[in-house]
Amino acid sequence: MAFDFKKEYKEFYMPKNKPAIVTVPKANYIAVRGKGNPNEEGGAYQQAISVLYAVAYTLRMSYKTDYKIAGFFEYVVPPLEGFWWQENIHGVNYADKDSFNWISVIRLPDFVNQKDFEWAVETAAKKKKIDCSSAEFLTIDEGLCVQIMHLGAFDDEPATVALMDAYLEQNGYVNDMNMERLHHEIYLSDARKVAPEKWKTVIRHPIKKL
């Protein structure tokens, strides 16, 4: 049975639809940074996703090649995630998608190191015939956060975020978002196959004790 991050780490991937506080451990990711509207057809965001999946699946299938990763075990490629921010805006302005900055990521198993990652970037570029040089090996230590499962379209997120903010206020915490600690989303639905009202997205915000 392939290792599935969503099942093994339910606390971080399958929260309930009410806010909860978690301490997220440090992890490594494949990351691509960019700016602009994520819905733009063939735009920077969609190109970034192609690169992420090309590298992720090259690593996932590496055991079928001559390149052997120490400690490798079979696993399910973790879900797509994204860190989002806008310049000079407190919170998120969902109406102005062109001003989004983002870091799109897919989690890496702990056994993948920088050298393995570089092999995968080079191999994916050759095999898929796409430029994967934008991919980087990124370590993120999120620490103390509040999170919730959001059900529905991304534009309906403000109501869910309001629940999180109210929960923080009641429990003596405040949001702690800055350029190091960002609005974070984990996408559990395939937007191409599932109706927007059924999309499942983990929303996670960095926090601190008041």
Summary of the structure (lengths in Angstrom):
residues: 210
radius of gyration: 17.4
end to end distance: 43.7
largest distance: 55.2
contacts: 600
relative contact order: 0.22
helix: 32%
strand: 29%
